[in-house]
């Protein structure tokens, strides 16, 4: 439980830092420093080894490179939770799993309702399907002891399952122009990782080295490179049979500060720079903007709370200990904070369409996430009690 408490505290701190980074990005993007901000994101960076060259602007190094580290951490958390955590017990999975599925399907359906007649716009159907655990936990942190620990665990479990869904969506729907030779190299990397795990190798440097090659191979293959982080994580040993320690948990613990305090805030700063002078009534009523806003704020609460409510009333599950139905509703609203994952999926959805919808994308995500955060906070504050943490 000490590890879990430290994890929740760290996620909360990261969420608050994310808010600051996003606000700073919008301030800079709308100040005399806006040209410098754009030049910073467009700054070319290249790495070359022999004939192999990777040249990208800084923004894509952040989105494709640093975010691979974030997905690596997500993969480590998924493996730990499935093998030795909340997701290892079926009774702990049912309610958040059903809520997570509803919280992905309904927002996507609402988005398509608005954007169905826009062939390019509807490629962003998965944008409102994501929940940002760091941002949501940051909002919960503001409520302190008013929130029972079981409600926090419900949100964490739901967000983890939500991440699984987002990873599958990225792998299946946002992978284009496959190149076979690099994909073969990626397959060989997976075989090497399997062999290292099979022979119970615990030297993490071996896994990381193969993981870097896997990242480059996927980058060149057309499969999104961030998936290399998730795949690598699944091969990291859970336990060292010689010492009894956990290489996976040690690595997870070491990576948390870097991801929480560097990777995610930098991603937010690079992707949340919304120019207000480009905003108009037409941009606010664009099908993509409306679809994302409605998907996050309306779809998430309908999907998560609606599915959980039906499951509980049907007798297939029950409320988490010490949690009342209004608090479950408030948490469902809070799931509409999509931010990090929504921005990431948005960049994938529109990067190869040839149509610049990043402005509409960002307006919808920031507006829908902000509305969900504020309303979710107010509902939880009004329905919580100061001694909830002890019940």
C-alpha positions, 0 to 999 in steps of 0.5 A, a space after each residue: 500500500 505504501 507503493 500505491 500511495 506514493 504512486 497516487 501522490 506522484 500522479 496527482 503532482 504530475 496532473 497539477 504540473 500538466 495544468 501549469 504546462 498547458 496554461 504556460 503554452 497558451 500564454 506563450 502562444 498568445 504573447 510576443 514570444 509566439 514566433 519563438 515558441 513555434 520556432 522551438 517546436 519546428 527546430 530540426 533535429 537529426 541522429 545518424 548512424 552510417 546510412 541510417 538517419 532519423 531527422 524530425 522537428 523537435 515536436 515530433 521527437 517529443 511526440 514519437 520519442 519521449 512519448 515512447 517512454 511514457 507508453 513504456 511506463 504505461 506498459 510496466 503499470 499494465 503488466 504489474 496490475 495484471 500480474 500482481 495488482 488490482 487487475 489480477 482479481 476478477 472482482 476488481 476488474 468488472 466495474 471499471 472494465 465495463 465503465 471503461 468500455 462504455 467510456 470509449 464507445 459512447 464518446 466515439 459514437 457522439 463524435 461520429 454523430 457530429 463529424 460523419 459528413 466530414 471524411 477527414 474529420 471523422 478520422 478523429 473518432 477516437 480522440 474523446 475516447 481517452 482518459 488522462 489519469 495524471 490530470 484526473 488524479 490532479 483534480 482529485 488531489 485538490 479534494 484531499 480527504 473528501 474522496 475515499 481511497 476506493 474511489 481513487 482506485 476505481 479511477 486508476 483501474 478504469 484509466 489503466 483499462 482505458 489505456 489498454 483500449 487506447 493502445 489497441 486503437 493506435 495499433 489497429 486504426 492509426 498505422 499506415 504505409 507499412 514497410 516490410 523490412 523494418 517490420 521484420 527487424 521489429 519482429 526479430 527484436 521481439 524474439 530477442 526480448 522473448 529469449 532474454 525473458 525466457 532465460 530470466 535475464 535481469 540486466 535491464 540494459 540488455 532489454 533497453 538496448 533491444 528496445 531502442 532498436 525496436 523503436 527505430 524499426 517501428 518508426 521506419 515501418 509505419 507502425 507508430 513508434 510509441 508502441 515499442 514502449 508498450 511491447 518492451 514493457 511486457 518483456 521486463 521481468 516481474 521478479 528476480 528469482 535470485 534476489 527476490 526483487 522486482 526489476 519491473 517495479 524498480 524500473 517503474 519507480 525510477 521512471 515515474 519522476 522523469 515521466 511525471 515531471 519532464 515527459 508529460 509536462 513537455 508534451 503538454 507545453 508542446 501540444 497545448 499552444 492554442 492561438 486565441 486570435 485564430 478562434 472564431 464562431 466557425 471554429 467553435 462550431 466545427 464538427 470536429 470541435 463539437 464532436 470532441 467537446 460533446 464526446 469528452 464532456 457528455 459521452 464520457 459521463 454517459 458511457 462510464 456512469 451509465 454502464 456502471 449504473 446498469 451493472 450495479 442495478 442488475 446485481 452483477 457488481 457493487 459500488 466500491 467500499 465507502 462510495 455513494 452513487 453521486 460520487 461515482 457520477 462525479 468520477 465519471 464526469 472527471 473521466 472526460 478529462 482527455 488531455 494528454 492521450 486525446 492530444 496524442 491520438 489527435 496528432 495521429 489522426 490528422 497528421 497524414 490527412 493533409 488537412 490542418 485540423 490541429 486547431 479544431 482538435 485542440 479547442 475541443 480537447 481543452 474545452 471538453 477537458 476543462 468542463 469535465 474537470 470543473 464539473 467533476 470537481 464540483 460534484 465530488 466536492 458537494 457529495 464528498 465528506 471531510 472524513 471520507 479517507 478514513 471510511 
